């Protein structure tokens, strides 16, 4: 019997779950004898308290995003954030203890701060039998991720390691590996073949629009602005699970002078990225990481206040993306980029330079090399 791995994630958007699945696949491929389980910490059958917090979070994002931004900033400091962490950890203690009793893991890997907090606040007698690992799925560190009793941290970039050290985390615990993505992204498919499969024309610019797993990100307004582009483009619209957005995109396609291809939730993101010249997206970290791995230039708009703003700031600072701020016109930016192929090549090169496609392998190498593993 191999080691027992428990990956604890949260069904808030798709990024946390996709990161957990990428790591789980890596474990299965490299350690066939291992037992690997993924648990959504926010399910009702795991904890009604956790599920209620998820519901409150999603409603806040939809109805009062400014309140979410206030809460994000309010909990960013050590004093206030630390107090909120303690309260939440106590509320979630029972559910994490039940998971430990049920799965008896050798390694717990958390891809969301809530389970990481719950694990970190357990008494030492509970933590002695497993390795506690945190994988941060953004490009900055919020106070809610600062959990002093985790054995290992895996982060996206050097600045995050510095943040954690400044917050009192032992630097030897922190490893800069990048954010884990599905291993299919390590192999870039043939662009021409992908374009043929999606019935795209080779010499007409192809623009991919994504709103994340929840289909968020002001895509309705973006579609309206893109209609003002005089030159015809091929627009690949991924609506995710958002049925209303899917219907709006289908309606938009009927009268648009652009060539519109519409997708709901799809497992062909890699092929769509390979087909595109530019990605327009809200800055969810997993989507950005996948795009960097595919060397795809990005235009970022409508970030969720807080972590996605930090993600947009990081991507624009490293040259892989253009971040649209209030008042910027998407159509104008898009027209300029499509008219400057050299700029797009430079952005693609920046994406390639800053990508870390071997994140899963490096995470597992570090976990298996540690002396803490039981």
C-alpha beads as a LAMMPS data file, in Angstrom:
LAMMPS data file: protein, C-alpha beads

374 atoms
373 bonds

1 atom types
1 bond types

-500.0 500.0 xlo xhi
-500.0 500.0 ylo yhi
-500.0 500.0 zlo zhi

Masses

1 110.0

Atoms # bond

1 1 1 0.000 0.000 0.000
2 1 1 1.430 3.367 -1.019
3 1 1 1.131 6.725 0.664
4 1 1 -2.313 8.207 1.241
5 1 1 -2.808 11.687 -0.237
6 1 1 -5.824 13.832 0.629
7 1 1 -6.304 16.931 -1.531
8 1 1 -8.717 19.407 0.040
9 1 1 -10.065 22.083 -2.263
10 1 1 -13.071 24.410 -2.592
11 1 1 -15.687 24.721 -5.337
12 1 1 -15.434 28.515 -5.559
13 1 1 -14.771 29.164 -9.228
14 1 1 -12.813 26.368 -10.900
15 1 1 -9.175 27.248 -10.171
16 1 1 -8.780 25.596 -6.764
17 1 1 -10.348 22.384 -8.026
18 1 1 -8.339 22.354 -11.255
19 1 1 -5.086 22.767 -9.320
20 1 1 -6.023 19.883 -7.013
21 1 1 -6.931 17.686 -9.981
22 1 1 -3.622 18.476 -11.715
23 1 1 -1.673 17.444 -8.606
24 1 1 -3.795 14.311 -8.136
25 1 1 -3.164 13.263 -11.749
26 1 1 0.551 13.811 -11.214
27 1 1 0.526 11.580 -8.134
28 1 1 -1.386 8.822 -9.936
29 1 1 1.001 8.938 -12.898
30 1 1 4.181 8.882 -10.782
31 1 1 3.001 6.720 -7.858
32 1 1 0.503 4.121 -9.107
33 1 1 0.399 2.485 -5.690
34 1 1 -0.665 5.679 -3.907
35 1 1 -4.187 6.306 -2.616
36 1 1 -5.397 9.705 -3.832
37 1 1 -8.627 11.419 -2.779
38 1 1 -9.955 14.896 -3.609
39 1 1 -12.526 16.474 -1.288
40 1 1 -14.481 19.685 -1.819
41 1 1 -14.314 21.340 1.619
42 1 1 -17.345 23.513 0.800
43 1 1 -19.872 20.728 0.154
44 1 1 -22.983 20.570 2.322
45 1 1 -22.323 16.941 3.255
46 1 1 -18.836 17.899 4.470
47 1 1 -19.949 20.897 6.504
48 1 1 -23.062 23.061 6.497
49 1 1 -20.965 25.931 7.902
50 1 1 -18.472 25.727 5.056
51 1 1 -21.214 25.454 2.439
52 1 1 -22.977 28.483 3.904
53 1 1 -19.735 30.507 3.637
54 1 1 -19.419 29.479 -0.007
55 1 1 -22.978 30.614 -0.699
56 1 1 -22.362 33.926 1.060
57 1 1 -19.140 34.443 -0.935
58 1 1 -20.800 33.838 -4.312
59 1 1 -23.771 36.062 -3.466
60 1 1 -21.416 38.820 -2.339
61 1 1 -19.490 38.639 -5.618
62 1 1 -22.674 38.793 -7.661
63 1 1 -24.665 41.400 -5.765
64 1 1 -22.155 43.564 -3.843
65 1 1 -18.613 43.118 -5.229
66 1 1 -17.469 46.299 -3.466
67 1 1 -18.309 44.672 -0.133
68 1 1 -16.172 41.679 -1.103
69 1 1 -13.277 44.028 -1.890
70 1 1 -13.734 45.710 1.491
71 1 1 -13.690 42.332 3.276
72 1 1 -10.602 41.254 1.305
73 1 1 -8.708 44.408 2.306
74 1 1 -10.081 44.363 5.868
75 1 1 -8.698 40.867 6.504
76 1 1 -5.349 41.535 4.782
77 1 1 -3.589 42.807 7.907
78 1 1 -2.045 40.489 10.485
79 1 1 -4.162 41.675 13.413
80 1 1 -7.624 41.631 11.810
81 1 1 -6.850 38.818 9.397
82 1 1 -5.351 36.684 12.145
83 1 1 -8.435 37.071 14.314
84 1 1 -10.755 36.138 11.409
85 1 1 -8.516 33.151 10.653
86 1 1 -8.814 31.891 14.223
87 1 1 -12.604 32.243 14.259
88 1 1 -12.992 30.488 10.908
89 1 1 -10.558 27.723 11.841
90 1 1 -12.562 26.967 14.980
91 1 1 -15.772 26.891 12.942
92 1 1 -14.201 24.442 10.470
93 1 1 -12.308 22.293 12.998
94 1 1 -14.945 19.584 13.240
95 1 1 -15.153 19.059 9.470
96 1 1 -11.377 18.796 8.992
97 1 1 -11.125 16.346 11.902
98 1 1 -13.822 14.173 10.326
99 1 1 -11.867 14.111 7.053
100 1 1 -8.653 13.113 8.825
101 1 1 -10.407 10.289 10.692
102 1 1 -12.056 9.071 7.497
103 1 1 -9.065 9.192 5.111
104 1 1 -6.104 8.835 7.538
105 1 1 -3.788 10.708 5.118
106 1 1 -0.006 10.705 5.090
107 1 1 -0.130 13.997 3.186
108 1 1 -2.836 16.689 3.171
109 1 1 -2.577 19.142 0.257
110 1 1 -4.771 22.259 0.514
111 1 1 -5.467 24.360 -2.583
112 1 1 -7.737 26.816 -0.743
113 1 1 -6.965 28.845 2.408
114 1 1 -10.000 27.640 4.409
115 1 1 -8.877 24.007 4.762
116 1 1 -5.284 25.189 5.225
117 1 1 -6.396 27.350 8.165
118 1 1 -8.357 24.462 9.657
119 1 1 -5.365 22.104 9.366
120 1 1 -2.888 24.663 10.701
121 1 1 -5.005 25.388 13.800
122 1 1 -5.314 21.719 14.779
123 1 1 -3.535 20.658 17.982
124 1 1 -0.068 19.188 17.464
125 1 1 -1.392 15.781 18.481
126 1 1 -3.592 15.817 15.372
127 1 1 -0.890 17.150 13.019
128 1 1 1.888 14.728 13.959
129 1 1 0.767 11.924 11.667
130 1 1 0.656 13.749 8.328
131 1 1 2.506 16.293 6.195
132 1 1 0.517 19.514 5.816
133 1 1 0.965 21.234 2.426
134 1 1 -0.446 24.523 1.098
135 1 1 -0.551 25.258 -2.649
136 1 1 -1.455 28.920 -3.235
137 1 1 -3.459 29.333 -6.426
138 1 1 -2.971 33.087 -6.964
139 1 1 -0.074 35.439 -7.735
140 1 1 -0.080 37.168 -4.345
141 1 1 -0.383 36.103 -0.702
142 1 1 -3.402 37.157 1.336
143 1 1 -3.251 36.985 5.136
144 1 1 -5.744 34.092 5.091
145 1 1 -2.998 31.945 3.523
146 1 1 -0.515 32.647 6.338
147 1 1 -0.831 29.431 8.353
148 1 1 2.221 28.916 10.541
149 1 1 1.781 25.190 11.199
150 1 1 1.867 24.052 7.576
151 1 1 4.946 21.967 6.765
152 1 1 5.335 23.153 3.176
153 1 1 4.204 26.003 0.926
154 1 1 4.205 26.054 -2.870
155 1 1 3.865 29.443 -4.548
156 1 1 3.736 30.931 -8.026
157 1 1 6.601 33.461 -7.957
158 1 1 9.557 34.807 -5.961
159 1 1 7.675 37.828 -4.605
160 1 1 5.200 35.495 -2.885
161 1 1 7.998 33.691 -1.085
162 1 1 9.256 37.056 0.158
163 1 1 5.731 37.934 1.323
164 1 1 5.435 34.728 3.328
165 1 1 8.869 35.194 4.906
166 1 1 7.920 38.761 5.875
167 1 1 4.788 37.307 7.484
168 1 1 6.855 34.991 9.655
169 1 1 6.874 31.772 7.621
170 1 1 10.193 29.901 7.617
171 1 1 11.721 30.413 4.162
172 1 1 12.850 26.772 4.029
173 1 1 9.198 25.741 3.978
174 1 1 8.431 27.840 0.885
175 1 1 9.106 26.587 -2.640
176 1 1 8.624 28.613 -5.834
177 1 1 7.233 26.055 -8.271
178 1 1 4.495 27.893 -10.141
179 1 1 0.786 27.058 -10.078
180 1 1 -0.059 23.472 -11.084
181 1 1 -1.955 23.000 -14.352
182 1 1 -3.213 19.922 -16.159
183 1 1 -0.293 18.056 -17.701
184 1 1 -1.865 18.202 -21.157
185 1 1 -0.713 21.844 -21.282
186 1 1 2.905 20.646 -21.308
187 1 1 2.351 19.532 -24.902
188 1 1 1.372 22.358 -27.230
189 1 1 -0.884 21.019 -29.992
190 1 1 -0.485 21.922 -33.657
191 1 1 -2.084 25.327 -34.244
192 1 1 -3.200 24.644 -37.808
193 1 1 -4.820 21.352 -36.843
194 1 1 -6.693 22.969 -33.960
195 1 1 -7.926 25.779 -36.182
196 1 1 -9.189 23.261 -38.729
197 1 1 -11.024 21.332 -36.005
198 1 1 -12.797 24.528 -34.890
199 1 1 -13.466 25.505 -38.521
200 1 1 -11.377 28.676 -38.293
201 1 1 -9.795 30.526 -41.192
202 1 1 -6.008 30.714 -41.082
203 1 1 -5.544 34.363 -42.070
204 1 1 -8.306 35.931 -39.972
205 1 1 -7.318 36.942 -36.386
206 1 1 -8.696 34.573 -33.750
207 1 1 -9.595 36.049 -30.340
208 1 1 -10.507 33.790 -27.423
209 1 1 -12.825 35.153 -24.714
210 1 1 -13.146 33.343 -21.378
211 1 1 -14.985 34.217 -18.196
212 1 1 -13.695 31.490 -15.913
213 1 1 -15.582 28.430 -14.670
214 1 1 -18.461 30.588 -13.438
215 1 1 -18.700 32.598 -16.664
216 1 1 -18.014 35.890 -14.869
217 1 1 -16.068 38.903 -16.037
218 1 1 -18.227 41.478 -17.849
219 1 1 -18.250 39.510 -21.094
220 1 1 -21.559 41.043 -22.209
221 1 1 -20.013 44.537 -22.212
222 1 1 -16.880 43.189 -23.884
223 1 1 -18.925 41.709 -26.723
224 1 1 -20.666 45.032 -27.272
225 1 1 -17.347 46.884 -27.485
226 1 1 -15.793 44.345 -29.842
227 1 1 -18.653 44.893 -32.290
228 1 1 -17.188 48.361 -33.015
229 1 1 -14.077 46.767 -34.561
230 1 1 -14.239 47.422 -38.303
231 1 1 -12.069 44.501 -39.374
232 1 1 -13.691 41.091 -39.073
233 1 1 -12.242 38.767 -36.471
234 1 1 -12.964 35.210 -35.394
235 1 1 -14.269 35.258 -31.847
236 1 1 -14.210 32.122 -29.691
237 1 1 -16.503 32.728 -26.711
238 1 1 -16.356 30.358 -23.713
239 1 1 -19.322 31.012 -21.427
240 1 1 -18.481 28.397 -18.808
241 1 1 -21.440 27.245 -16.697
242 1 1 -23.228 30.576 -17.129
243 1 1 -26.348 29.667 -19.151
244 1 1 -27.555 33.269 -19.333
245 1 1 -24.232 34.383 -20.810
246 1 1 -24.344 31.487 -23.273
247 1 1 -27.762 32.619 -24.503
248 1 1 -26.641 36.256 -24.746
249 1 1 -23.591 35.261 -26.785
250 1 1 -25.754 33.194 -29.110
251 1 1 -28.074 36.172 -29.589
252 1 1 -25.115 38.482 -30.192
253 1 1 -23.739 36.123 -32.843
254 1 1 -26.902 36.422 -34.944
255 1 1 -26.310 40.101 -35.750
256 1 1 -22.522 40.437 -35.406
257 1 1 -20.301 41.032 -38.430
258 1 1 -17.629 38.951 -36.703
259 1 1 -17.424 35.161 -37.014
260 1 1 -18.560 33.874 -33.629
261 1 1 -17.932 30.394 -32.223
262 1 1 -19.644 29.780 -28.865
263 1 1 -18.811 27.172 -26.221
264 1 1 -20.292 26.386 -22.812
265 1 1 -18.088 24.633 -20.275
266 1 1 -15.437 22.853 -22.334
267 1 1 -12.522 20.479 -21.864
268 1 1 -10.838 21.823 -25.010
269 1 1 -9.292 24.935 -23.450
270 1 1 -5.787 23.899 -24.512
271 1 1 -6.891 23.497 -28.141
272 1 1 -8.780 26.813 -28.064
273 1 1 -5.707 28.582 -26.664
274 1 1 -3.519 27.003 -29.340
275 1 1 -5.916 28.353 -31.992
276 1 1 -6.001 31.941 -30.712
277 1 1 -3.840 35.012 -31.255
278 1 1 -5.048 36.749 -28.079
279 1 1 -6.961 35.745 -24.949
280 1 1 -9.467 38.149 -23.361
281 1 1 -10.308 37.026 -19.835
282 1 1 -10.953 37.978 -16.276
283 1 1 -7.703 37.294 -14.390
284 1 1 -8.383 34.015 -12.644
285 1 1 -4.996 32.538 -11.757
286 1 1 -5.474 29.105 -13.316
287 1 1 -6.634 30.529 -16.651
288 1 1 -3.672 32.924 -16.662
289 1 1 -1.268 30.092 -15.827
290 1 1 -2.660 27.917 -18.614
291 1 1 -2.334 30.818 -21.064
292 1 1 1.276 31.474 -20.015
293 1 1 2.062 27.785 -20.479
294 1 1 0.617 28.079 -23.990
295 1 1 2.616 31.317 -24.630
296 1 1 -0.632 33.182 -25.334
297 1 1 -0.801 37.017 -25.041
298 1 1 -3.614 38.244 -22.772
299 1 1 -5.958 41.193 -22.332
300 1 1 -7.363 41.290 -18.790
301 1 1 -10.615 42.946 -17.802
302 1 1 -13.173 43.058 -14.976
303 1 1 -11.102 41.374 -12.220
304 1 1 -12.881 40.208 -9.084
305 1 1 -11.724 42.830 -6.536
306 1 1 -8.851 41.553 -4.433
307 1 1 -6.938 38.478 -5.611
308 1 1 -7.719 38.881 -9.312
309 1 1 -6.589 42.494 -9.192
310 1 1 -3.270 41.233 -7.825
311 1 1 -3.141 38.597 -10.561
312 1 1 -3.731 41.252 -13.241
313 1 1 -1.023 43.443 -11.735
314 1 1 1.492 40.577 -11.815
315 1 1 0.707 39.548 -15.397
316 1 1 0.908 43.081 -16.750
317 1 1 4.146 43.765 -14.855
318 1 1 5.853 40.745 -16.421
319 1 1 4.765 41.805 -19.904
320 1 1 2.470 38.885 -20.740
321 1 1 -0.782 40.853 -20.541
322 1 1 -2.470 44.212 -21.036
323 1 1 -4.668 45.115 -18.062
324 1 1 -7.728 47.206 -18.922
325 1 1 -8.613 49.788 -16.275
326 1 1 -11.797 51.816 -15.887
327 1 1 -12.308 53.948 -18.984
328 1 1 -10.082 51.849 -21.253
329 1 1 -11.742 50.731 -24.475
330 1 1 -11.377 47.041 -25.223
331 1 1 -11.934 47.450 -28.963
332 1 1 -9.198 50.095 -29.257
333 1 1 -6.683 47.992 -27.313
334 1 1 -7.551 44.908 -29.326
335 1 1 -7.228 46.757 -32.625
336 1 1 -3.794 48.105 -31.660
337 1 1 -2.521 44.673 -30.641
338 1 1 -3.796 42.952 -33.769
339 1 1 -2.109 45.645 -35.883
340 1 1 1.236 45.100 -34.126
341 1 1 2.327 41.462 -34.533
342 1 1 5.738 42.278 -33.056
343 1 1 4.083 43.378 -29.804
344 1 1 2.135 40.123 -29.686
345 1 1 5.355 38.162 -30.239
346 1 1 7.008 40.046 -27.364
347 1 1 4.050 39.333 -25.074
348 1 1 4.146 35.663 -26.045
349 1 1 7.874 35.566 -25.252
350 1 1 7.217 37.145 -21.825
351 1 1 4.528 34.560 -21.144
352 1 1 6.928 31.756 -22.054
353 1 1 9.725 33.242 -19.931
354 1 1 7.547 33.489 -16.817
355 1 1 5.696 30.195 -17.189
356 1 1 6.533 27.229 -14.951
357 1 1 5.022 24.242 -16.760
358 1 1 6.745 21.675 -14.520
359 1 1 4.926 22.868 -11.378
360 1 1 3.231 19.543 -10.623
361 1 1 6.438 17.547 -10.936
362 1 1 8.378 20.002 -8.762
363 1 1 5.682 20.039 -6.088
364 1 1 5.714 16.251 -5.854
365 1 1 9.523 16.061 -5.908
366 1 1 9.701 18.430 -2.947
367 1 1 6.965 16.622 -1.033
368 1 1 8.607 13.230 -1.504
369 1 1 12.064 14.586 -0.638
370 1 1 11.053 16.007 2.736
371 1 1 11.936 14.253 5.950
372 1 1 8.592 15.307 7.452
373 1 1 6.608 12.732 5.503
374 1 1 5.394 9.872 7.636

Bonds

1 1 1 2
2 1 2 3
3 1 3 4
4 1 4 5
5 1 5 6
6 1 6 7
7 1 7 8
8 1 8 9
9 1 9 10
10 1 10 11
11 1 11 12
12 1 12 13
13 1 13 14
14 1 14 15
15 1 15 16
16 1 16 17
17 1 17 18
18 1 18 19
19 1 19 20
20 1 20 21
21 1 21 22
22 1 22 23
23 1 23 24
24 1 24 25
25 1 25 26
26 1 26 27
27 1 27 28
28 1 28 29
29 1 29 30
30 1 30 31
31 1 31 32
32 1 32 33
33 1 33 34
34 1 34 35
35 1 35 36
36 1 36 37
37 1 37 38
38 1 38 39
39 1 39 40
40 1 40 41
41 1 41 42
42 1 42 43
43 1 43 44
44 1 44 45
45 1 45 46
46 1 46 47
47 1 47 48
48 1 48 49
49 1 49 50
50 1 50 51
51 1 51 52
52 1 52 53
53 1 53 54
54 1 54 55
55 1 55 56
56 1 56 57
57 1 57 58
58 1 58 59
59 1 59 60
60 1 60 61
61 1 61 62
62 1 62 63
63 1 63 64
64 1 64 65
65 1 65 66
66 1 66 67
67 1 67 68
68 1 68 69
69 1 69 70
70 1 70 71
71 1 71 72
72 1 72 73
73 1 73 74
74 1 74 75
75 1 75 76
76 1 76 77
77 1 77 78
78 1 78 79
79 1 79 80
80 1 80 81
81 1 81 82
82 1 82 83
83 1 83 84
84 1 84 85
85 1 85 86
86 1 86 87
87 1 87 88
88 1 88 89
89 1 89 90
90 1 90 91
91 1 91 92
92 1 92 93
93 1 93 94
94 1 94 95
95 1 95 96
96 1 96 97
97 1 97 98
98 1 98 99
99 1 99 100
100 1 100 101
101 1 101 102
102 1 102 103
103 1 103 104
104 1 104 105
105 1 105 106
106 1 106 107
107 1 107 108
108 1 108 109
109 1 109 110
110 1 110 111
111 1 111 112
112 1 112 113
113 1 113 114
114 1 114 115
115 1 115 116
116 1 116 117
117 1 117 118
118 1 118 119
119 1 119 120
120 1 120 121
121 1 121 122
122 1 122 123
123 1 123 124
124 1 124 125
125 1 125 126
126 1 126 127
127 1 127 128
128 1 128 129
129 1 129 130
130 1 130 131
131 1 131 132
132 1 132 133
133 1 133 134
134 1 134 135
135 1 135 136
136 1 136 137
137 1 137 138
138 1 138 139
139 1 139 140
140 1 140 141
141 1 141 142
142 1 142 143
143 1 143 144
144 1 144 145
145 1 145 146
146 1 146 147
147 1 147 148
148 1 148 149
149 1 149 150
150 1 150 151
151 1 151 152
152 1 152 153
153 1 153 154
154 1 154 155
155 1 155 156
156 1 156 157
157 1 157 158
158 1 158 159
159 1 159 160
160 1 160 161
161 1 161 162
162 1 162 163
163 1 163 164
164 1 164 165
165 1 165 166
166 1 166 167
167 1 167 168
168 1 168 169
169 1 169 170
170 1 170 171
171 1 171 172
172 1 172 173
173 1 173 174
174 1 174 175
175 1 175 176
176 1 176 177
177 1 177 178
178 1 178 179
179 1 179 180
180 1 180 181
181 1 181 182
182 1 182 183
183 1 183 184
184 1 184 185
185 1 185 186
186 1 186 187
187 1 187 188
188 1 188 189
189 1 189 190
190 1 190 191
191 1 191 192
192 1 192 193
193 1 193 194
194 1 194 195
195 1 195 196
196 1 196 197
197 1 197 198
198 1 198 199
199 1 199 200
200 1 200 201
201 1 201 202
202 1 202 203
203 1 203 204
204 1 204 205
205 1 205 206
206 1 206 207
207 1 207 208
208 1 208 209
209 1 209 210
210 1 210 211
211 1 211 212
212 1 212 213
213 1 213 214
214 1 214 215
215 1 215 216
216 1 216 217
217 1 217 218
218 1 218 219
219 1 219 220
220 1 220 221
221 1 221 222
222 1 222 223
223 1 223 224
224 1 224 225
225 1 225 226
226 1 226 227
227 1 227 228
228 1 228 229
229 1 229 230
230 1 230 231
231 1 231 232
232 1 232 233
233 1 233 234
234 1 234 235
235 1 235 236
236 1 236 237
237 1 237 238
238 1 238 239
239 1 239 240
240 1 240 241
241 1 241 242
242 1 242 243
243 1 243 244
244 1 244 245
245 1 245 246
246 1 246 247
247 1 247 248
248 1 248 249
249 1 249 250
250 1 250 251
251 1 251 252
252 1 252 253
253 1 253 254
254 1 254 255
255 1 255 256
256 1 256 257
257 1 257 258
258 1 258 259
259 1 259 260
260 1 260 261
261 1 261 262
262 1 262 263
263 1 263 264
264 1 264 265
265 1 265 266
266 1 266 267
267 1 267 268
268 1 268 269
269 1 269 270
270 1 270 271
271 1 271 272
272 1 272 273
273 1 273 274
274 1 274 275
275 1 275 276
276 1 276 277
277 1 277 278
278 1 278 279
279 1 279 280
280 1 280 281
281 1 281 282
282 1 282 283
283 1 283 284
284 1 284 285
285 1 285 286
286 1 286 287
287 1 287 288
288 1 288 289
289 1 289 290
290 1 290 291
291 1 291 292
292 1 292 293
293 1 293 294
294 1 294 295
295 1 295 296
296 1 296 297
297 1 297 298
298 1 298 299
299 1 299 300
300 1 300 301
301 1 301 302
302 1 302 303
303 1 303 304
304 1 304 305
305 1 305 306
306 1 306 307
307 1 307 308
308 1 308 309
309 1 309 310
310 1 310 311
311 1 311 312
312 1 312 313
313 1 313 314
314 1 314 315
315 1 315 316
316 1 316 317
317 1 317 318
318 1 318 319
319 1 319 320
320 1 320 321
321 1 321 322
322 1 322 323
323 1 323 324
324 1 324 325
325 1 325 326
326 1 326 327
327 1 327 328
328 1 328 329
329 1 329 330
330 1 330 331
331 1 331 332
332 1 332 333
333 1 333 334
334 1 334 335
335 1 335 336
336 1 336 337
337 1 337 338
338 1 338 339
339 1 339 340
340 1 340 341
341 1 341 342
342 1 342 343
343 1 343 344
344 1 344 345
345 1 345 346
346 1 346 347
347 1 347 348
348 1 348 349
349 1 349 350
350 1 350 351
351 1 351 352
352 1 352 353
353 1 353 354
354 1 354 355
355 1 355 356
356 1 356 357
357 1 357 358
358 1 358 359
359 1 359 360
360 1 360 361
361 1 361 362
362 1 362 363
363 1 363 364
364 1 364 365
365 1 365 366
366 1 366 367
367 1 367 368
368 1 368 369
369 1 369 370
370 1 370 371
371 1 371 372
372 1 372 373
373 1 373 374
